[in-house]
């Protein structure tokens, strides 16, 4: 695919994602492609049991102890150091293949806006990305039927009046009701 792109376009960056939903851990097997102007991308929502509302259900906070993804009988402490360790395969990939920092793209990162400590999670992630001088893009949007990653809404549950206004086709006032 990259060869076909470069036949007609030598300038536009090509973004190569790692496999398994763009997981940073998959950089262990990723190999660079022999073309210029390539960005190597990954996504991070780890620990997923924390960033996913349906799995978290208010049980986990960041930083904190979170059930292990590989062994449900164990917990792991997730903090800035654990996030860095999780992304270490990307750094090893860079070192192995002499890939500069400006060719790494965190194509997506995010979490449910009501997850306890999500602001600390984002602060730690963006701090790491900035430390490494990696490009990054938060996964955020304004959707009409789901508010989970609309960070402009804050970290509280939206009240019934918000959703009633949406159903009526109105632009709802951003108010929150106690949980």
N, C-alpha and C positions, 0 to 999 in steps of 0.2 A: 504494500500500500504506500509506504513512504517513497519507494522508488517511483511509483506512478505520480505521486504528488510533486516530487522534485523534477519530473520531466516537464511539468507545466508551470511550476512555481518554486523558485529557488529561495524566496524571501520569507514567506509566511511560516511562523514556527509550527512545528509538528509536536503534538502532545502525545506522549506514550504513557498510558496508565499501567500500573502493575496489575496483576490478576487478582481474583477473589475480591471483587468490589473495590479494587484499588487499594488493597491493604498494604501498609508499610512493610509488614513481615515478608511479603512476597518479593521484595527487592533482593532477597538472598538468592533468588534464581533469575532475576532480571538481567538481561544483557543489553548494553547500549546498541543503538542502530548506527550504521556508518554514514550518517548524514549530518550536515551542519544545521544549526538553528533548531535544536530539539530540546524540548522540556520533558523531564521525567516526573510524572505526577503520581501522587497517592492521596487517599482520603483517610481521615481519622475521625472516628466516632467512639474510640475506645476509652474506657471500658463500656461496651455496648449495653450491658445490663444497667449501667448508670444513665447513659444518654438517651435510652429508649424508655418512654413513659410507661408503656405496657409492661415492660420487664421490671422497671424500677419500682413503680407503684408507691413512691415515697419512702422506700426502705433505705436508700443509699444517698450519701452526701459526698461531695468532693471538696477538699481532700478527705479521704476516709477509707475504711475497710469495705471491700466490695467482693461479692462472691466471685470466685475464679471462673473464667470461661471454660477452662479445661477440666477442672475438678470441682464439682458443685459442693463437695464437702469441705472445701477450703476457702479462705478469704485471702485477698491480697490488698495491701495498702497502696492506694493510688494517690500520687501527688506529682509534683513537677518532675522529680527524678524518675518515677515510674513511666511517665509519659516520654521522657527523653530515652529511656531504655527501650520502650516499645518502638520508637522510631529509629533506633540504632542501626537496623539493617540498611536504612537509606544512607546514613553516614558511611557505613562500610562500603556500600555500592559506589559512593562518590570517591572514596579513597582508592578502591580497587581499580576503577576505570578513569581516574583523574577527571571527574565530572565537577565543574565549578558550582558553587552555591546558587548562582543565578540561573542554572539550568534545572533547579528543583522547584516544583510547583506543588503546593498542598492544594489540590483542586477542590476539595471540600473538607470542611470540618464543621461540627455543630453538635447540638444536643437539644433536648426538649427544654423550652424556656422556663418550665416550672421545676426542673430538677434542682434540688437543694445544692447550693454552691456553684451553680452554673457560671456565675460571673468569675469565680476563682479559676474554674476550669478554662474558660476563655482567656483569662489573663495569663495563665501558665502556658497555654498553647501558643498564643501570639507572642509571648516573651521568648519562647524557644524558637519559633519561626524567625523572629527578628534577630535573635542571637546568631542563628545560622545563615541569615540573609537569604532565606527562601521566600519565593513568591507564595502568597496564600489568599484564599477566598473562602469567606464564611458562607455556609449554606443557609440562606435566609430568604424568605419570601413572604409576600402577603397573599394568602389564599382565602377564598371566600367560604370554604367549608372546614378548614382546619387551621388552628392558631398555634400549633406546637412549636414552630420555628419562626414566628413573627416576633422577634425580640423587641420591637417597638412597643409591644403590648405589656412589657414588664414580666415579672415572674409569678404573678398571682393568677388564679383561675378567673376567667371572665364570667360575669354575671349573666343571668337570663335575659336582661334587657339588651345586652349587646347582641345576642343571637336572635332575639325577636326583631331587632332593627335590621339585621342582615336578611332575615326571611322576608321582611317587608320591602326589601330593595333600598333601604336607607343606608346612609353612611353613619354607622354607630359612633357614639361618643365613647372614647376609650376610658371606661370606668371599671373598677374592680370590686368584687365583693369578697368579704372575708371567707377563707376556706374553713 
